[in-house]
Amino acid sequence: MTRPGRRDEDEPPIGRRMAELRARRGMSQQVFADRIRKSKSWVDKVERGVRTLDRLSVIETVAAALGVAPEVLFAGKAPRQQLPNTSGDVERLRAALARYDLPTGGKTAPSLAQLDAQAGYAWTAYRHGHHPQVLRLLPTLLDDSRQQPGDTADLLVRVNRLAAQLLVKLGETDLAWLAADRAMAAASGNPWRAGLAAISLAQALRALGRGRLAMTAAVAAIHQLDSEPSHVRGPEVTGTLLIEAALAAAVCGDANAAGELTGRAARLAHGQPQHDCDGVRFGPTPVDLARALIAMWSGDHQLAETTHQRAISGNAWHLLPAEHRAAHLIDITQAYLDLGDTRAAGRALVAAGRIATWETRIRPVARAALTAVFRAGPDAADVSRLATTIGLTR
């Protein structure tokens, strides 16, 4: 038994936990240092155990930047962010993904056409931000898709991709990686399917803090598509992969690669109609939204804010699905927080909540940003209502 006042020797040091949480959120030491107003050297020393993290005020600052409660840095493991009263649905999805045998039970599986229609319905619900509904649908949809005879590669890629992207939002990053890997396996060497699956794989790897691997996966899929005839590859999958590769490059600190990849995506998007289908969002506006996030992660918060404002000022912004718009508003909130503009951060979060309520309820980064806004001082009534909705109190 551990004596009172002593840390269990099996628990990793607080600095190592800080490093793990930072990496899981895709932040470099320099970006994290900027957010907590410390030097990169200070962060490195704490993570290596050379320097002690023992002041409560500093621990609270570090925890807020990581999007966790201060106790998590002491307790060793961050709690999973799950939807209220839906833990059973998450476990059903986990079981469906972990299963390798074909489900039994004697029931007749829907036809391939019926399953394809169900998958389309689930993707539509996802695009509108109805995430609890998607979560309820996915376990059965995964099981039924695996039982279907014949060529089900397109369906399996489609359903596993959706599972991966939803699980990233839930903070279930390891499970998201498994779903994305299942999608890649189902792609069966087809460059088009592999490109679609690689979009979700890059997102899952980036959420795991594996930015370099995410960039490699996306670029490899781009090279495969580049070898295909133009009528086969189309611009939308290649363009979306370029965006994912650029975002991955940014989170691992490769600004040159991020700039080169977004430049190529912008050239591909020029003159193209905006495309959105099953998580493939491509056109000039998605490229600009990615550039805003890349500027933010690179520490240029003023450029991030300017690029963001330009991107959301056009009609194309309103044509993007609710899930995409709300997710971006949540992500860009950190730029306002780093600029010290908590009012603008609060407005962005409230706008995200109005566009797609469940984005603000299920994403750890949304909760962390709202916590920072809520603790900064007097709030507008709508910010207070949003905080109450997701269970935050002063």
N, C-alpha and C positions, 0 to 999 in steps of 0.2 A: 504494500500500500504506500502511496506517496504521502510523505509527511506534510502537515499543513504548512503553507507558505512556500513549498518547493514545487517547481515545475516538474511534471512527469518527464523522466529522461527519454521516454519514447517519443515525446512531442518535438517537432522540429523547432529551432530557435525562431524568435519573432522576426528576425531579419530575413530568414529563409522563406517564411510564410509571406512576408511582404513581397519578396522577389517572385514567388510562385503566382500570387494574385496579380501582380503587375504584368507578368508574362501572359497570363490567361486573358487579360484585357487588351493585349496587343500593344502595350506601351513600351517604348524604349526607356532606358534609364534617364536620358536627357529630357524626354517629354514628361515623364513622371516628376522629375526634379523641378521642372518649370511649373508644374501644377501645384506643387506643395511649397513653392518658393524656397527651394534648397538647391545646392549645387549637385552636379552629377557625381562628384567625388563623395559627397556626403551619402548619397543613395547607395553607391557602390560599397562604401565602408560598412553601412548598416547591413546590407544584404550579405556581406562576407563575414559578419560578426565582429569586425574590428571596432565598430562603434556601437554603443548601446542605445536602444530606443526605449527610454524609460520615462520620459515626460508625458503626462496625460494629455496636455494640450497638443503636443506633436503627434501622439498616437491618434487622437481624434481627427487631426488634419489628414494624416496618412490614410486612415480608414475611410474618410469621406471621399478622398480622391480615388480610392479603390472601389467605392460603392458597397462597402460592408459596414457592419456595426463594429465599434472598437473591440468588443469582446471576441470577435472572430480572430483578431491578431493574436489573442492569448489562447483561444480555444483550439486552434489548429486547423479547423476546416470551415469553410464558408457554407452557410446554409443554402440549400437549393431554393431558388425562387420559383414557386409553383403557383398555378392559378388556384384561387380559393375553392375548396371542396372538389377539386378535380385530380387529386393525387392518384385515385384509382384509375383514371383514364391514362395518366402518364405511365403507370405500371403496366397497364394493358398494352400500351404502345411499346414499352420496353420488352415485354414478353413476345410480342409479335415480331420485333426485330431480332430478338435473340434466338428465335426458333429456326431450326434447320430442317426438321421433319415437316411433312405436309400435315396441316391440321386435319383432325378427324371429327366425326360427329354425325355423319350420315346425311347432313343437309346438302341440297343441291346448290352449287355455286352459281351465281349469276353468269350470264353469257358475257363474252368479251365486249360486245357492244354496250351492254348494261354497265359493266365495270368502267369502261372508258367514259361513259356519261357521268358516272358517279365521281370519277377522278376529276372530270371537268367541273362538276359542281363544287367539289372540295377546293379546287384551285380558285374558283370564283369567290367562295367564302373567305379564303385566305387573302385575296386581293382587297376585299372589303374590310379586312381586319376582324373577322368573326372567328378568332382563334380557338375559343372553347369548342365551338361547333366542329371545326376541323379536327381538333384533338379527339373528339368523340368518334368521328368517322374513320380516322386512319387505321386503328388496329384491325377492324373487320375488313377494310379495303385492302390492307396488306395481305391478310390471310387469304382472302378470296382471290386476289391476283396471283398468288403463288400456286393455287390449286388449278388455275385455268390451263387447259391443254393448248397446244399449238404455239405459235409465235407470239409471245407476250412481252417481248423485250421493250417495246415502246411503252407499254402500260407500266411495267416494273420500274423503268427509269423514271417515269412521270410520278408514280406514287412515292417511291423512295426519296426522290428529290424534294417533294413536298414535306415529307417527314423530317428530312434533314434541316430544311429551312425553318420549320416551326420549332424544332428542338434547339436550334441556335438561339432563338428568341427566348425560350424557356430557361436558358442557361445550362441545358443538358448537352454540353459540348462533346463529351465522349460518345454519347448515344447519337448525336448528330453526325459525327464522323462515321460511325457504323452504318447509318442509313445512306450517307453519301457514297460510302465504299460499296454498298449493295447496289446502288444505282450504277456505279462504274462497272461493276461485274456484269450487270444486266445489259450494258451497252454492247457487249459482244463484239468489240473491235470496230463497230460502226462509228466513223468519225463524227457524224452529226449527233448521234446519241451520246457518244463519249464527251462531246463538247457541252451538251446540256448537263450531263452528270458532273462534269468538271466545274461548272459554275457553283453548284451546291457544295462540292468537295472543297473548293477554294474558300468558300464562306465558312465551312466547318473548321478547316485548318487555321484560318485567321482567328476564329473565335477561341481556338485552343492555344493561341499565342504562337503558332507556327507559321509566321508570315513568309519566310523563305520557301517553305514547302508549298504553301498556298500559291505563291507566285510561280513556282516551278510547274505545278500541276496545271495552272491556267495557261501558261506559255506553251507547254507541251501539247495541250489540246488545240491551241491556236495553230501550231505548226502542222498538226494533222489535218485541220480544216483547210489550211492554205494549199495543201496538195490536192484538194478536191476541185472539180469544176465549179465555176462561179454560180451556176444555177443550182448546185447542190448545197454549197456552204452558206450562201446568203450573208448579209451584213449583220443581222441581229445577234446571232450566237457569238460570232467572232468579236463583235463590238462589246457585248456584255462580258466576255472573257477578258478582253483588254482592260475594261474597267476594274474587274475583280483582281487582275494581275497588278494593276496600278495601286489599288488600295492595299494589297498585300505588300507591295514594295514599300509603300509609305510607312506601314506599321513596323517594318523591320529596318527603317532608317535609310533606305536606298532612294534618295530624292531624285537622282538622275534617272533611274529606271522608271520611277513613278511619272516623271515629266514626259519621258519618251513614250511611255505606254498611253498616257492620256492624250498626248499629241496625235498619236496614230488613231486612237478612238475618235477624236474630234474630226479628223480628216475623213474617216469612214462614215461618220454621222452626218457630215455636211450634205445638205440637200436631200437627206433621207427622211421619210415620214417617221414619226415616233412609233416604235413598236413595243407592244406589251402583251405577253401571253405566257402563262405558266411560269412566272418568275423571271422571264427574259424581258428586261426593260432597257431599250436602247433608243438613242436619238440624242440631239444636242443637249436637251435639258438633263437627262441622267449623267451625261459627261460632265456638265458644269457642276452638278451636285457632288459628284465624286471629286472634282477639283477643289471644291470648298472643304470637304473633309480632309483631303490630302494637305491643304494649306494649314488647317487646324492642327493636324497631327505633326506637321513640320514646325509648329510653333509660330506661324505667321497668322495670328488670330484676326488681325485687321483685314488681310487679304481674304481669309476664310469668310468673314462677315460680308465683305463687299461682293464676293463671288456668289455667296448664298442669296443675297438680296437680288442680284441680277437674275439668278436662275428662277426664283419664285415670282418674279414680276410679270412673266409672260403667260399667255393662255395655255402653253404646253404644260406648265406646272399643274394646272387644274385637271389636265387629262390623265395625269399619272394616277395609278390606283391609290386608294386611301391608305393602304398599308405602307406603301413606299413613301408617300408624303409625310405621314406621321413618324415613320422610322427616321427619316432624314431630319425632321425638326427636333427629335429627341437627341440625335447624334450631334447636331450642330450647336446644341445648348452649351456644350463645354467651351466653345469659342467665346460665347458671351460671358460665361463664368470666369474664364481666364482674363477677359478684358475688364472684369469687375462690374459688369452690367447685369446685376441680378434681376432687374425689372424685365429686361429684354429676354433673359433666360426663362423667367416665369411665363412671359407671354408666349414664347415658343412651346413650352410644355403644355400650357392650357390649349393652344391651337392644336397640338398633336392629339390631346385628349378629346377634343371636339371632332377631329377628323376620324380617328380610330381609337376608341376608348381603351381597347385591350392592349394596344401598344404601350400605353403608359402604365398599365397594371402589371404586365408580365415581364417587362425588360428590366434587369438589374440596373442598367445605366440610367434608365428613366427615374427609378427610385433614388439613385445616388444624386442625380442632378436636382431633383425636387427637394431632397434633403438639404442640399447646399443652399438652395433658394430659400427654403423655409426657415433655416437657421440664421439667415443673413439679417433678418430684421422684419419690420412691418411688411405685410403682404397685401396684395390686392385680394378682394373677396374670392375671386375665381381661383386664385392659387391656393387659398386656404381650403376651398371646397375640394379641389383636386387632391390635395394632401390628405384630407379626411377620407376621401373615397378609397385611397390605396392604403389607409391605415397609419399614416404618419401623424405624430403628435410632437409638440415641442418638448 
